[in-house]
Amino acid sequence: MPYQEKIIKTVMPAKKLKKILAKYLKPTDSIEVHTSLSAFGYIPGGEQSVVKVLKEVVNQGNIIMAAQTADIGDPIDWEDPPATPEAQKEIMENMPAYDKETTPIHYIGKTPEYFRTSKDVKRSDHPLYSMCAWGRDADRIARVRDSYDYPFGLDSPVADLYDLDGKVVMLGTDYESCTSLHLADSTIGRPSLTEKAPIKGKNGEVKWITFKDIDDLDKYDDFNDFGTYFEEKHPDLVIKVPILKGYIRIIPVKPLIDEARKYYTRKDKRMIENRSK
């Protein structure tokens, strides 16, 4: 496990983390959580302690975490590393189908994968952009959708969080990992593209399906810039508690997404105007 200190001096016990979160969250809150364990120094118990604390703090509410599995998508889109045409064919012929019970979460930290396997957690059916949910409305959040299209759009777990007047809780992370911001990306009229993913067919066979998504989510790679803008414009809406490296941030989802929609609509308009000059 990577730490921010070569010699451990900073410890965040579970009881201290719980005290901080309980000060700013209600037991009935619905929260989308992103974590960077190393930003705290050392947390005894790591992701196990963090998930336990979260469930205790919002014991009458909901917890949502990203569970994306882009690494089982179409290898033609892979860049780091890319695959040769021959390798792409072989990968697609041998890729297991997405299974919400068993497909692991990669590349977004230990906590989401631990959360996925913890008691009473539900997972949505999207083969590339699933979300995990625990709590009062977990079945609703992880329900089967009418379509795989637009996984962060108006019929998605992040839209449910918005409707529930939820909050984003960033435990040492910044805005770059804020999944809810893709709700803004997905609902301002941007062009779409087609993606592929493997699901189980009726007889258990692997079936590659296509679905629509927004072309170039986070197209400006500037979620942190937007975060700075939001915090300067709405300092009263952002709770920031300093930790070893960074902050615990707690932000209401509705004003965050509403502001992001306006911010990126303006930015898209400027880009179109600049191209037409």
Secondary structure per residue as TSV (DSSP state, phi and psi in degrees):
chain	resnum	aa	ss	phi	psi
A	1	M	-	360.0	127.5
A	2	P	-	-75.9	140.0
A	3	Y	-	-120.5	156.9
A	4	Q	S	-80.5	-15.4
A	5	E	-	-115.5	135.7
A	6	K	S	-70.1	-35.3
A	7	I	S	-115.8	125.2
A	8	I	-	-70.3	117.1
A	9	K	-	-120.0	-26.5
A	10	T	-	-106.8	119.8
A	11	V	B	-122.0	134.4
A	12	M	-	-114.9	91.7
A	13	P	-	-65.5	155.5
A	14	A	H	-56.7	-40.2
A	15	K	H	-65.4	-31.9
A	16	K	H	-72.7	-43.2
A	17	L	H	-61.7	-42.1
A	18	K	H	-61.9	-41.0
A	19	K	H	-62.7	-40.9
A	20	I	H	-64.2	-50.3
A	21	L	H	-67.7	-39.0
A	22	A	H	-66.1	-21.6
A	23	K	H	-69.7	-30.5
A	24	Y	H	-115.2	-10.0
A	25	L	-	-116.7	146.1
A	26	K	-	-94.5	154.1
A	27	P	T	-57.8	-25.0
A	28	T	T	-94.1	2.8
A	29	D	-	-66.8	148.4
A	30	S	E	-104.9	124.7
A	31	I	E	-131.3	138.2
A	32	E	E	-98.3	124.8
A	33	V	E	-114.9	135.9
A	34	H	E	-127.7	140.1
A	35	T	E	-132.0	145.3
A	36	S	-	-132.3	97.2
A	37	L	G	-59.9	-38.4
A	38	S	G	-67.0	-21.3
A	39	A	G	-66.0	-17.5
A	40	F	G	-90.3	-8.1
A	41	G	S	95.1	-97.0
A	42	Y	B	-137.3	126.2
A	43	I	-	-109.6	109.5
A	44	P	T	-57.3	123.6
A	45	G	T	92.3	-11.2
A	46	G	H	50.9	-131.8
A	47	E	H	-62.4	-31.2
A	48	Q	H	-61.4	-44.4
A	49	S	H	-66.1	-41.3
A	50	V	H	-63.1	-47.7
A	51	V	H	-64.5	-39.9
A	52	K	H	-61.6	-44.0
A	53	V	H	-62.6	-45.6
A	54	L	H	-59.5	-44.8
A	55	K	H	-65.6	-32.4
A	56	E	H	-73.4	-37.5
A	57	V	H	-72.5	-44.4
A	58	V	T	-108.3	53.1
A	59	N	T	-68.6	-11.9
A	60	Q	T	-115.3	9.1
A	61	G	S	-116.2	-140.6
A	62	N	E	-139.0	146.7
A	63	I	E	-121.1	132.4
A	64	I	E	-124.8	135.9
A	65	M	E	-135.0	148.3
A	66	A	E	-64.5	146.2
A	67	A	-	-139.8	34.4
A	68	Q	-	-61.7	148.0
A	69	T	-	-134.9	55.6
A	70	A	G	-62.1	-18.6
A	71	D	G	-74.5	-3.1
A	72	I	G	-107.3	10.2
A	73	G	S	-80.9	-174.2
A	74	D	-	-60.4	118.3
A	75	P	G	-66.7	-10.8
A	76	I	G	-64.6	-22.0
A	77	D	G	-92.4	-3.7
A	78	W	-	-72.4	139.5
A	79	E	-	-125.9	-23.3
A	80	D	S	-135.6	77.6
A	81	P	S	-93.7	161.8
A	82	P	-	-77.2	165.7
A	83	A	-	-118.7	143.9
A	84	T	-	-67.7	160.2
A	85	P	H	-55.0	-38.8
A	86	E	H	-65.2	-43.3
A	87	A	H	-66.9	-37.4
A	88	Q	H	-58.5	-43.7
A	89	K	H	-62.2	-45.0
A	90	E	H	-69.2	-36.8
A	91	I	H	-62.2	-47.1
A	92	M	H	-65.7	-33.6
A	93	E	H	-71.3	-21.1
A	94	N	H	-119.7	1.6
A	95	M	-	-70.9	128.5
A	96	P	-	-65.2	151.8
A	97	A	-	-71.2	151.1
A	98	Y	-	-62.1	133.5
A	99	D	-	-134.5	115.2
A	100	K	T	-63.8	-19.3
A	101	E	T	-84.1	-31.2
A	102	T	T	-122.8	-20.7
A	103	T	-	-67.4	120.3
A	104	P	-	-77.3	162.3
A	105	I	-	-98.4	128.8
A	106	H	-	-119.2	154.8
A	107	Y	S	74.1	1.4
A	108	I	S	-123.0	22.1
A	109	G	-	103.6	167.9
A	110	K	H	-76.5	-34.4
A	111	T	H	-63.6	-45.6
A	112	P	H	-59.5	-38.1
A	113	E	H	-70.2	-39.9
A	114	Y	H	-63.5	-43.7
A	115	F	H	-59.2	-42.7
A	116	R	H	-55.7	-38.7
A	117	T	H	-92.3	0.6
A	118	S	S	-83.0	167.5
A	119	K	T	-62.3	135.3
A	120	D	T	68.6	16.2
A	121	V	-	-86.3	134.1
A	122	K	E	-105.4	153.6
A	123	R	E	-130.0	140.1
A	124	S	-	-75.9	168.4
A	125	D	-	-90.9	-2.9
A	126	H	-	-68.3	128.7
A	127	P	S	-70.7	-22.8
A	128	L	S	-111.9	-31.9
A	129	Y	S	-126.3	52.2
A	130	S	-	-76.2	162.3
A	131	M	E	-131.3	148.9
A	132	C	E	-106.4	145.6
A	133	A	E	-140.1	145.4
A	134	W	E	-136.8	140.8
A	135	G	E	122.9	-159.9
A	136	R	T	-54.9	-42.0
A	137	D	T	-113.9	24.9
A	138	A	H	-59.2	-41.2
A	139	D	H	-64.3	-39.2
A	140	R	H	-65.9	-44.9
A	141	I	H	-67.1	-37.1
A	142	A	T	-97.1	14.7
A	143	R	-	-64.7	159.9
A	144	V	-	-71.4	128.4
A	145	R	-	-90.6	164.3
A	146	D	S	-69.7	-22.4
A	147	S	-	-154.1	155.7
A	148	Y	S	-83.3	-7.7
A	149	D	S	-64.8	146.6
A	150	Y	-	48.3	70.8
A	151	P	T	-65.7	-11.7
A	152	F	T	-118.5	21.4
A	153	G	S	-89.2	-155.5
A	154	L	S	-72.1	-17.0
A	155	D	S	-116.0	72.6
A	156	S	S	-149.3	163.9
A	157	P	H	-58.9	-36.0
A	158	V	H	-70.2	-30.5
A	159	A	H	-69.0	-35.8
A	160	D	H	-61.6	-41.7
A	161	L	H	-60.8	-41.7
A	162	Y	H	-59.7	-47.1
A	163	D	H	-65.8	-26.1
A	164	L	T	-86.6	7.8
A	165	D	T	54.0	45.8
A	166	G	-	-76.1	-178.2
A	167	K	E	-132.5	150.5
A	168	V	E	-97.1	129.7
A	169	V	E	-116.5	114.7
A	170	M	E	-106.1	108.2
A	171	L	E	-93.9	81.5
A	172	G	S	86.1	-3.0
A	173	T	-	-94.5	171.4
A	174	D	-	-112.4	-169.8
A	175	Y	G	-71.6	-17.0
A	176	E	G	-59.8	-28.8
A	177	S	G	-97.9	9.2
A	178	C	-	-78.9	96.3
A	179	T	T	-59.6	-35.5
A	180	S	T	-59.1	-27.3
A	181	L	H	-62.4	-20.7
A	182	H	H	-69.2	-17.6
A	183	L	H	-64.2	-37.7
A	184	A	H	-67.6	-47.1
A	185	D	H	-49.4	-41.8
A	186	S	T	-87.8	-2.2
A	187	T	T	-132.0	29.1
A	188	I	S	-124.6	22.6
A	189	G	-	79.1	24.5
A	190	R	-	-74.9	157.4
A	191	P	-	-62.5	159.4
A	192	S	E	-111.6	166.7
A	193	L	E	-136.5	174.1
A	194	T	E	-112.3	132.0
A	195	E	E	-118.4	164.2
A	196	K	E	-123.3	151.2
A	197	A	E	-157.2	152.3
A	198	P	E	-93.2	128.1
A	199	I	E	-124.8	170.8
A	200	K	E	-82.2	131.1
A	201	G	-	-78.8	179.9
A	202	K	T	-60.8	-30.4
A	203	N	T	-103.1	16.8
A	204	G	S	87.1	-0.9
A	205	E	-	-76.0	159.2
A	206	V	E	-79.1	127.1
A	207	K	E	-126.5	120.5
A	208	W	E	-84.6	123.2
A	209	I	E	-115.0	160.5
A	210	T	E	-112.0	150.6
A	211	F	E	-148.9	159.8
A	212	K	E	-92.9	141.8
A	213	D	E	-141.9	169.9
A	214	I	E	-73.0	133.9
A	215	D	T	-67.5	117.0
A	216	D	T	66.1	68.0
A	217	L	T	-58.3	143.5
A	218	D	T	52.4	50.8
A	219	K	T	-61.5	-25.2
A	220	Y	T	-97.6	-2.6
A	221	D	S	50.9	48.9
A	222	D	-	-137.7	29.7
A	223	F	H	-57.9	-34.2
A	224	N	H	-68.2	-36.8
A	225	D	H	-63.3	-42.4
A	226	F	H	-63.1	-40.4
A	227	G	H	-59.4	-42.2
A	228	T	H	-62.2	-44.2
A	229	Y	H	-59.4	-46.5
A	230	F	H	-63.1	-44.2
A	231	E	H	-67.3	-33.6
A	232	E	H	-71.8	-35.5
A	233	K	H	-81.3	-31.8
A	234	H	-	-130.5	58.9
A	235	P	G	-61.2	-26.2
A	236	D	G	-73.5	-14.3
A	237	L	G	-95.7	-10.1
A	238	V	-	-110.8	119.7
A	239	I	E	-91.9	126.5
A	240	K	E	-129.3	119.6
A	241	V	E	-115.5	116.8
A	242	P	E	-63.9	139.9
A	243	I	-	-128.4	-173.0
A	244	L	S	-51.2	-50.6
A	245	K	S	-132.1	96.9
A	246	G	S	104.3	-147.0
A	247	Y	E	-143.4	157.8
A	248	I	E	-87.8	122.9
A	249	R	E	-115.2	138.7
A	250	I	E	-130.5	120.9
A	251	I	E	-136.7	132.6
A	252	P	E	-67.7	136.2
A	253	V	H	-69.3	-43.5
A	254	K	H	-58.2	-53.8
A	255	P	H	-65.6	-29.9
A	256	L	H	-63.8	-48.5
A	257	I	H	-72.0	-40.1
A	258	D	H	-60.3	-41.8
A	259	E	H	-69.9	-37.8
A	260	A	H	-65.0	-38.0
A	261	R	H	-60.3	-46.1
A	262	K	H	-65.6	-43.1
A	263	Y	H	-60.8	-48.2
A	264	Y	H	-80.5	-24.8
A	265	T	H	-63.5	-44.7
A	266	R	H	-62.6	-42.0
A	267	K	H	-67.3	-40.9
A	268	D	H	-63.3	-40.0
A	269	K	H	-63.8	-42.6
A	270	R	H	-63.5	-39.0
A	271	M	H	-63.7	-43.5
A	272	I	H	-63.6	-42.6
A	273	E	H	-63.5	-39.9
A	274	N	H	-67.5	-34.7
A	275	R	H	-69.6	-29.5
A	276	S	H	-83.3	-8.5
A	277	K	-	-76.2	360.0
